[in-house]
Amino acid sequence: MIRGCGPRQKKILLLLLGGIALGLSRSPRRSWRIIKEINREWHWINRQDLYQSVRGLYRSKLVREEKDDDGKIKLVLTEKGKEKALSYQIFEMEIREPKVWDQKWRMVVFDIPETQKRKREIFRFHLRNLNFFEFQKSVFVHPFDCRNEIDYIVEYYQLRRYVRFIVAESIDNELHLKSHFSLK
């Protein structure tokens, strides 16, 4: 962990990363949701604490400042800062439960080689952390849409060639899975 990177600095990094996500978002609905979330979180940060935290982020080389043509100064995440913010976000990820289940199962199937054992174990950790059901050692199941979350984890650890995402309409032990996830 980078020294001096406390909870406020963590939040600032995540908010700056939210700005990057906003720039990459193609969906107006998703953009609006990101804007509302960023706005809500900025209001919880005390100005004095903000200045101290930003100074700490500068010293850690997680952010840098850039001047616009009109003289405005803006904070920009460095590559090191992006990596740090992504690592925070990946451990706090959650799969949202919809009001109505679409009756489909999401399966994550992977075959990560022994030479990348650490990545395989951390991938399993993330799947368990997201409340996936371990169907087999390398097959995990979840009832709710989670493609974006899985894609994020797969890209973060560079596992694309080893991981498959399947959407299934039924599984032969569906009653057990429904019971596990408390579904009707």
C-alpha positions as MATLAB code, in Angstrom:
seq = 'MIRGCGPRQKKILLLLLGGIALGLSRSPRRSWRIIKEINREWHWINRQDLYQSVRGLYRSKLVREEKDDDGKIKLVLTEKGKEKALSYQIFEMEIREPKVWDQKWRMVVFDIPETQKRKREIFRFHLRNLNFFEFQKSVFVHPFDCRNEIDYIVEYYQLRRYVRFIVAESIDNELHLKSHFSLK';
ca = [
       0.000    0.000    0.000;
       1.231    3.477   -0.754;
       2.090    5.415    2.371;
      -0.278    8.283    3.186;
      -3.162    6.908    1.124;
      -6.026    7.044    3.610;
      -9.790    6.732    3.187;
     -10.259   10.307    1.891;
      -7.486    9.883   -0.646;
      -8.975    6.565   -1.669;
     -12.324    8.284   -2.250;
     -10.656   11.071   -4.269;
      -8.906    8.520   -6.485;
     -12.183    6.685   -7.045;
     -13.986    9.934   -7.859;
     -11.294   10.880  -10.371;
     -11.618    7.404  -11.857;
     -15.368    8.053  -12.073;
     -14.531   11.020  -14.271;
     -12.587    8.702  -16.564;
     -15.518    6.273  -16.598;
     -17.789    9.153  -17.538;
     -15.568    9.991  -20.482;
     -15.606    6.383  -21.670;
     -19.337    5.845  -21.171;
     -21.365    5.553  -24.357;
     -24.730    5.314  -22.649;
     -26.468    8.562  -21.623;
     -28.248    6.687  -18.820;
     -24.959    5.344  -17.429;
     -23.337    8.794  -17.792;
     -26.132   10.391  -15.795;
     -25.814    7.728  -13.075;
     -22.037    8.333  -12.853;
     -22.557   12.115  -12.625;
     -25.115   11.752   -9.821;
     -22.856    9.384   -7.861;
     -19.776   11.607   -8.248;
     -21.759   14.695   -7.205;
     -23.176   12.940   -4.126;
     -19.752   11.735   -2.982;
     -17.982   15.116   -3.464;
     -20.443   16.717   -1.043;
     -19.250   14.427    1.762;
     -15.651   15.642    1.579;
     -14.590   18.488    3.871;
     -12.671   21.234    1.946;
      -9.722   21.357    4.372;
      -9.445   17.569    4.375;
      -9.665   17.619    0.588;
      -6.661   19.961    0.253;
      -4.562   17.889    2.668;
      -5.508   14.662    0.909;
      -4.705   16.059   -2.526;
      -1.267   17.193   -1.299;
      -0.652   13.635   -0.087;
      -1.719   12.268   -3.472;
       0.744   14.639   -5.198;
       3.563   13.443   -2.937;
       2.651    9.824   -3.727;
       2.621   10.684   -7.459;
      -0.931    9.338   -7.854;
      -2.271   12.588   -9.325;
      -0.823   15.474  -11.264;
      -2.224   18.835  -12.191;
      -2.778   20.131  -15.694;
      -3.652   23.651  -16.778;
      -6.323   24.203  -19.411;
      -5.937   26.831  -22.122;
      -8.193   29.139  -20.082;
      -5.947   28.811  -16.988;
      -8.096   26.385  -14.999;
      -6.200   23.748  -13.060;
      -7.503   20.202  -13.078;
      -6.406   17.047  -11.276;
      -5.507   14.095  -13.468;
      -4.802   10.546  -12.376;
      -1.336    9.311  -13.251;
      -0.948    5.731  -14.517;
       0.090    4.773  -10.989;
      -3.039    6.527   -9.663;
      -5.318    4.760  -12.157;
      -3.887    1.412  -11.157;
      -4.352    2.214   -7.461;
      -7.940    3.411   -7.990;
      -8.803    0.332  -10.040;
      -7.437   -1.929   -7.316;
      -9.680   -0.184   -4.755;
     -12.689   -0.485   -7.004;
     -12.186   -4.146   -7.827;
     -12.300   -5.169   -4.155;
     -15.467   -3.179   -3.450;
     -17.429   -4.363   -6.465;
     -20.954   -5.712   -5.951;
     -23.532   -7.298   -8.224;
     -26.843   -5.493   -7.956;
     -29.943   -7.582   -7.476;
     -32.755   -6.592   -9.852;
     -36.335   -6.261   -8.616;
     -37.376   -9.112  -10.897;
     -35.112  -12.040  -11.741;
     -34.913  -12.756  -15.493;
     -34.798  -16.551  -14.891;
     -31.312  -16.874  -16.422;
     -28.091  -18.168  -14.925;
     -24.698  -16.576  -15.520;
     -21.845  -19.042  -15.599;
     -18.180  -18.179  -15.456;
     -15.985  -21.007  -16.716;
     -12.219  -20.736  -16.612;
      -9.074  -22.727  -17.232;
      -6.213  -20.606  -15.969;
      -2.852  -22.432  -16.311;
      -0.747  -23.523  -13.370;
       1.905  -20.966  -14.366;
      -0.619  -18.273  -13.364;
      -1.800  -19.929  -10.153;
      -1.856  -16.664   -8.171;
      -4.143  -15.029  -10.740;
      -6.386  -18.100  -10.696;
      -6.708  -17.963   -6.910;
      -7.419  -14.221   -6.848;
      -9.992  -14.699   -9.618;
     -11.720  -17.377   -7.508;
     -11.548  -15.017   -4.528;
     -13.333  -12.283   -6.513;
     -16.040  -14.681   -7.704;
     -16.680  -15.856   -4.136;
     -16.624  -12.241   -2.933;
     -19.331  -11.445   -5.516;
     -21.443  -14.282   -4.050;
     -21.071  -16.684   -6.956;
     -21.963  -20.302   -6.290;
     -19.039  -22.656   -6.900;
     -20.639  -25.219   -9.211;
     -17.301  -26.946   -9.846;
     -13.702  -25.955   -9.132;
     -13.540  -23.759  -12.255;
     -17.252  -23.147  -12.868;
     -19.138  -20.482  -10.919;
     -22.822  -19.545  -11.207;
     -24.799  -16.382  -10.405;
     -28.456  -15.538  -11.131;
     -28.078  -11.833  -11.879;
     -26.512   -9.873  -14.714;
     -22.818   -9.517  -13.979;
     -21.125   -9.428  -17.379;
     -19.644   -5.961  -16.783;
     -18.210   -6.961  -13.411;
     -16.674  -10.143  -14.811;
     -15.277   -8.295  -17.834;
     -13.724   -5.731  -15.490;
     -12.011   -8.407  -13.376;
     -10.904  -10.378  -16.437;
      -9.382   -7.272  -18.041;
      -7.771   -6.102  -14.801;
      -5.905   -9.416  -14.394;
      -5.452   -9.971  -18.158;
      -7.275  -13.317  -18.167;
      -9.421  -12.910  -21.314;
      -8.057  -15.971  -23.096;
      -8.788  -18.259  -20.110;
     -12.290  -17.170  -19.059;
     -15.693  -17.757  -20.684;
     -19.018  -16.177  -19.722;
     -22.199  -18.154  -20.425;
     -25.850  -17.184  -19.998;
     -28.025  -20.288  -19.490;
     -31.794  -20.629  -19.305;
     -31.739  -23.716  -17.108;
     -29.411  -25.915  -15.072;
     -30.302  -29.431  -13.971;
     -29.865  -28.669  -10.248;
     -31.718  -25.376  -10.472;
     -33.751  -25.985   -7.294;
     -30.558  -26.150   -5.242;
     -29.273  -22.951   -6.846;
     -32.574  -21.134   -6.312;
     -32.480  -22.158   -2.680;
     -28.873  -21.017   -2.339;
     -29.681  -17.562   -3.775;
     -33.115  -17.365   -2.054;
     -34.962  -17.134   -5.374;
     -38.526  -18.168   -6.071;
];
